[in-house]
Amino acid sequence: MITHAQCTVDPVTATQVCRTWSAHVDALDRHLATDKWAVAAVTLLLIAYPIARIALPAVLSGIVPDVVRTVFHLI
């Protein structure tokens, strides 16, 4: 992925501030309409919600008992 830097001069400190942006993200920002961004956001939410409600609690319930046992063993 090609990156380029946007450099500006900070008026308060008179120093040069550079931010690196991805050319790919800039192209997406220029060419996607607002409704496409909304569809993408809803799609990501539909994917992330089951992961947050099912997978994360399962992983945490598998990890926490081991941690608790280790702490009690150390005490």
Secondary structure, DSSP 8 states (H G I E B T S, - for coil): --EEEEEEE-TTT--EEEEEEEHHHHHHHHH--HHHHHHHHHHHHHHHHHIIIIIHHHHHHHHHHHHHHHHHHH-
